[in-house]
Structure formats: C-alpha cells, structure tokens
Amino acid sequence: MSAPKWGVVATIKAPVHDILNFCAHHIDIGAHRLFIYLDDDNQDAYRILSDHPKVRPTLTDDTYWKRLGMKRRVKHQSRQFENARHAYGRALDVDWLAHIDVDEFLWPLDRSLAAQLADLPSDCQCARIRPVEALAGDDPEVTYFKGYSIRQPKRRIETAGIYPTYGPHLNGGFLSHVAGKMIYRTGVDGLKVQIHNVFVGDQMNPGQQELDGTQLLHMHAKSWDDFIAAFRFRLKKGSYRSELKPNMPREDGGLTLHELFTMIHDEEGEAGLRSFYDEVCTASPFLMDRLRSHGLMYSYELHLEDRRNRHFPGLL
C-alpha cells in the first residue's frame, strides 16, 4: 500500500520572501500539493508560485469572491474558512490536508509525516498537531522554541514558575494558540474546516488522534520588530482581540491578553511591552534554563533560505 499523500491550505498576506519560505519548507518535507490563497493582490507571488508544479495559487480578488457567490468576508478568519472550504473541494489528489498559516511550519520529528498518517486508524478523520512557539535569539543557524504541557493543571503550575511576572495570565506562556492545528482526511462528505477544529455534520473532530510525531513550529513573534509591527492588528482583530477568554477565571484575577497588553501599554508604553517581550519571548539564559528544567525547550535548524533556493532557485 502506497504512503498517503498530504497537502497544505493557507490564506496568506505576506511578503514574497515569506511565502516562498513557507512553500519551500513544506514541499521539502514531502507535501504533494499546496493550495495558497493570496489575501491581497500579490502578483509577484502568484507568478512565481504558478510556475511550481506542486503549488496551486489563487488570487482572492473580486472575481474570485463573485465566483464563490459571495462578497469578500470582512474578518480574515472568515476568509480563511471559505478558502479552506474551496481548497477541500479541489483536493482530489491528496489524502490529507492541513489548514495552517504562513508563520506556521509542520515539523516531523523522527519519521515522515506520510508515515505517521499511514499509521492512523481508519476511523480517524483528523489529527491534531500541537504547537511550539518561537523565541527570539541571536543564533542565525538555530531557532529556539518553547513548549507547554498538555494537561491543564500541570501547565498552570509550570507556567507560573517559568514566567514569574506574567505567567498567570498566559496559557502555557504562549502569546498565540495552544490548541494546535488539524490535518484531516479529504473526500469526507459534509466536512467543514475551522481554525482549530473540523466538523462532520454536528460532530466535532470525529476520531481525532494526537499526532505526537510532528510539531507545529509557530513563528508568532520571532523578533521584537515582528511583534511590535503586528501588535495593533492583533490587539484589534487577531490573536489578542478583546472577545477571547482569559487564561484563568476572572474571580482569580484572570485577564485576557487584550486586557493585559492594554494595561501594560497604558501604564508603561512601548517600553513596558518590550519588557514583557524580553521576559516571555526571548531566548535568554534564564528562560531557557527554566524551560529545560521542565522538558519544554526545543531548538531546530530550519534552513529556510536553503530550502527556498532549492525549490525556487534564483528568484530572490
């Protein structure tokens, strides 16, 4: 029996350099097909991606949305849903599809992703891939990542100790999601994709398994410049938006990230945000020692430039 083929769907608004890094990495680790939905009029990216046999780029312009019979959704999360649905209808030559973002990189640990998928039972319609979050560091060859414990009680205790100032307000010490992302079977009638889950009818994540042999490397705030450049958008519309829940109950002093960041910014300005970033998001000896003591420290050589040059030679 041949190994299952897998692919990726992503809605992307990013510089061409980042898009090519994302695509090259996933092609390099075995993706059979990439469905890339360009969320802006990125003609340069579209032209380059169109020439690669494994990539199916789509410009999500007015013509695209009219073809789907709808107006362009205002929220980017809603556009992601629609694009993932559209890709699912086109994913006829892959057995599995992962819905991820341009700052997320699938990272198989000891075996190929295809081999891991082949081992899943037939009643498993989806598998969850857990994230690790990038830390800012000075080593150009190595990227450091922090992890978290799956069990919530253990996670809370560890987080409070690892991040002494802000830990109680952070889920696992992460600024982004800890739910991870899904890879799901294609050809399932009625399957609908969301950001962190899939539904078949009213059933959420039927037959879900944990794909422990693969991590999702999330480059959410890999540098201070990246963090502050995205800060206002994330505070208003993204992963720090006001409607998301606090990490712990309000009666125990819980704050949402929106409330925490607003408080820091109001009281201390950008200097306060930088202090937060240095404690929580920087690969300092103090933080790395704490993470190692709990088995939550990871480091990988990504070689993104090498991968990009291999799959898109001479283009940047």
Order of alpha helices (4+ residues) and beta strands (2+ residues): beta-alpha-beta-alpha-beta-alpha-alpha-beta-beta-alpha-beta-beta-beta-alpha-beta-beta-beta-beta-beta-beta-alpha-alpha-alpha-beta-alpha
